[in-house]
């Protein structure tokens, strides 16, 4: 999951979720293949970033036509755009895990559950 900052506002965006309808809409709006869009996005293309902004807003309930982003009718400040990946949860900590006792050696794991 990523946090995308657009004009100072943060949005959740799952980069692993790739609905076909969104890919087709991006292809239609940008005039390139979805794979090319992903390559252009990785290369920092402004047009590809505009497509990402459109997709992020769309997934978060804001129906903004791509042409409005492209024309500037809806302003997007590139200086206030960013993406941050949220770290994956550590499976060795959190609910359901146990810490080793203070007298247990560092290389010894915590106790197993009884069957």
Secondary structure, 3 states (H helix, E strand, C coil): CEEEEECCEEEEECCCCCCHHHHHHHHHHHCCCHHHHHHHHHHCCHHHHHHHHHHHHHHCCCCCCHHHHHHCCCCCCHHHEEEEECCCCCCCCCCCCCCCCCCCCCCCCCCCCCC
